[in-house]
């Protein structure tokens, strides 16, 4: 099943890599004030400024959801892209759409009603209009496996609506979130992605809200790819969140607030959060100290490592925790 309508972020750019829609182009970094990272960097001096630069000057996939109203969705998308790319139409902006409501645990007992469904579609339409012809890598609906516990197919039908709407944009490359390696089986994940419209887009995203190793997620992604093939869906690629997995661990290994795990004390600390591989499309580079097998999987299946997570924010949400940000930057092995 070919991705007939999938937008291509680097289409038409000189030096673009045809095999990877995110490669061979400049990635922008956000210079606005949404989560306070860039303003904190601007205000800092000395070593603190150098550490904050390791976050503020990297390409980050900012999150957008129901906290932006339908009336403001179009302007929010356009303003973010302008502040991320400096108005350069040839730069890539990265963003995450987290618009389903109710979602996560609430989705297990409540189905969006007619009004909520209409609001979702209106929001998606307007947000897509705000993106327009901009060059974008878009992560769609983190924690998608929560749809497995929903009392109806409505959440997946809504995600499929968004998939179709965003994939129709000429330069928006879409990756549907698929959770993480230990959430559910590759076969079940593949079926979930099929229902969410994976056939229309470039691929899927992994590890968006987790701390698993990049190598383990690459193995899981390869298994999903094979399962998608059995469903007649071929040629899909993946991106992996590496924002907080510099000292990887599984969710169940941590004792404490798993949404806000302690920051690593240094580069040898374990079962803690720290910055992982910086955002890049050079996925098989030896600098990342992956095994030969992991590098081979990356070269075959991965388009990029992205910073989708936001471990420098309190509970990964808001507001900026300056101490966490500095600790993440100073303890990172990369």
Secondary structure, 3 states (H helix, E strand, C coil): CCCCCCCCCCCCCCCCCCCCCCCCCCECCCCCCCCCHHHHHHHCCHHHHHHHHHHHCCCCCEEEECCCCHHHHHHHHHHHHHHHHCCCCCCEEEEEEECCCCCHHHHHCCCCCHHHHHHHHHHHHHHHHHHCCCEEEEEECCCHHHHHHCCCCHHHHHHHHHHHHHHCCCCEEEEEECCCCCCCCHHHHHHHHHHCCHHHCCEEEECCCCCCCHHHHHHHHHHHHHHHHHCCCCCCEEEEECCCECCCCCHHHCCCCHHHCCECCCCCCCCCEECCCCCECCCCCHHHCCCHHHHHHHHHHEEEEECCCCCCEHHHCCCECHHHHHHHHHHCCC
